[in-house]
Amino acid sequence: MAVVTVTGLGVLAACTSAGNPASTPTSTARPTGPITIGASLSLTGDFSADGQAFKRGYELWAKDVNAHGGILGRQVKLTIINDGSSPNQVVTNYQTLFGADHVELAFGPFSSLLTSPASSVAARFGMALVEGAGGAPAVFDTPSNQADHNVFDVSLPIADEMVPFVKWVASLPSDQRPQTAAYPMAQDPFADPPVQLAQTELQKLGVRTVYTQVFPEEVAAYKGPADQVAASGADLVVLGSTDVPTVGAFMQAFEQQHYTPKMFIAAAGPDQGDAFTSAVGTGNANGMMVPNGWYPGYADPASRQMVREYVTQYGGTASGVNADVAEAYSVGQVLAQAVTATGGTDNAKIITYLHSGVTLTSVQGPVKFDALGENGAAASFVFQWQKGSFNQVLPAGTPGSMSILATKPAWTG
């Protein structure tokens, strides 16, 4: 069973000096104690729903690994510190994990907003940072990562997420394509790149932009842009969002304005399973689309086993399993393969191995890192809620794909 320590916000950094205090011992004898892994997660604050889901994914992976004898015969011990969704706190937390707790390995936080500063701390300590929710281009553009290439995202690169949707629109007869589109975007490095790419490509197809605006990522700032999008009457809404509250606020405002776009796709939020449908209602969720690299019905034996274990431990249904769980579980899988392949927890060797071009496996599918640390082998899908079921709809014709609802049903109240 996983040994998990969860610490509150009041953790102070004990060391910021360079060097990895958790490097492989000079003795040739292999350590027999637990492998210590540290992570900072948003257990409270704006990203708390995602942070809690990531915590469950990390813990579920650790439980499975330990039940099968651990890694290299050593049990896994997780130390998870709450960052409260704060970029400043995430820096403090990783300084503590590396400098005071001397963890041997590190898992990433949730969101690109927090992963970027976390990767800089990890680079200073010579640590590999394997993560599953920091795929924005900005994460891989930080000076520390350009120099150290120490951050590895096991999930789909963010900028490419909307590509299957754009290709589907392009495949429609011209008289069935949306004529106008709105692109509201929360000010977030995760939310904006896929929406901006979609806007560029859809404009090439003749879809006229009637609204494009970046707004503060604060609940109080959502109503104005949502009302403006409703007033535009856009056929298509492509929302740059990171969480359920953002999408829910837009859906509520649209319903109040008696406006239902013909198509509605959000960068994130509808992929949150029960957390999404319980917030907006199953009826309102009908027709909502979201891109991602995984879904609960993914035709992979390991993925299906993880979903069964999750439902057994936490309840609910398979359709309600948050994609964050799979992202977190994949982080553990990939790092475990690197530790096994290199014969220990030497982070320099792990970084070199992960950059070697090897193809690894995860519940999200294949993982093969490019020179930046992005997963170039990741699958890309679009999903849609249909009568309470979360279905893969794009690319059409792929295994498990369902027919897409081309027109979003009206709000149900």
Steps between C-alpha positions, in 0.01 A plus 500: 500500500625850420647704781378855442577814695291809425634829636328837523598837362724610782812319384813714481786441263809367670749509216532651155857405420582304188577132495291190550520377860307189402748364248593134493714399803871447441471150642449224246233347724150566373279692748226295664288776654201660329542711187389849601304703244391858557223699335324832548127495420214749513291342774331837562450809287394547138648169378386291796265272302787410269751483783283256694457286188878499443554398862269202449685406181841517669376301800328238286823446304706474820255252648523280189880519486543416866254211474730350236821535699590862431771618259829308499373328812443829685162629613387846390436781748322815379527839666234737366498868602206734442590807293155659518512560120770763557807534272697649790409215734588234244855638491524484879359147503752357254785678675387325817459163333848512344695699760350386831314175433766374254249308289662281238248562222240760409152507350366821349215723624174573319484766226757661275479810720657307789713256301716772346635638832517148644721383214741787564542393862548139393769607251696682772505180706585277202166320523287353224143631519258254341153650472166455326327838500760752391490483123484869410782624275604745773604209723762392249618853425632578850876576507564222751333237288671620185829440678419186697210338311388349827120521469303222328128517422345155452178644354393650169674831410248775570527697175392201290189407698242663272647362175251207467211743545633739234551209260142389559365848424708503183344168396145640515327631188534878493129552571527288820805675644457768766497841336612698804708421808586655837829437683483608867819402685593498867844654551689176549793334317301176481172644379605729217739319258251237372228762457732740316612225262137397440407862424779532245406178323123558508542847355684338208186291445290815476354491852461867592622612844237710678664503844850435632611616842729395785351559846638462855482148638273604788139396554396863542631575149304233311152654474592795277677300226231232512225758445698653213539160332126439539426840343723410205275206412801296386424159349811355666657573838859387562565572867850527648439350844694308763227385735133430567417842654605682182288282272210497745495879519480532121230234475293673769533840333406354160191338647397825669538678164296227322797432274610152399793482258470233234840367605681549833849364571710590805872445554436340841218453747262258327771233542459512877245217514251515787652828620375659176156343468419555868586869462314575175238224485494194275250659263702818454815296445339332199693591184795663680836411345854494635838383363724264690738207465300255711148402602356230729406275208851506351562155349813414698507213752703692758271802468191289547653335805583841649142618441359190671729550798408868521125428500548228762696731728320831448156405364310650209502372144767452236372799300549718805874431538691824456767509229733653762512159670642337188750783451628460856508120481701525175759719673565222749517235229753691290727588790490141626613375159787750501611395849490133403689558175775706666524278805436769759396855582794691355316796344774578248475147363119521499506826303739352244288187468175689450667702223640187330205455263368191676124436475338439837150385590223658706125475552474794258690314227859524375743758638804614303665825600649741249798725571280742697334234713165496320327172419506481122328160499191611692158427355261789434122465535188711541230387739137595537238458770199318360206429732722453805769300320848637422576376148795514265374662180811614312693404299203330334560137414759432769434200728229579754389819326130592521300720264533868589202721585562772244255740665500559874159438660337794683560563870274300731488741794 
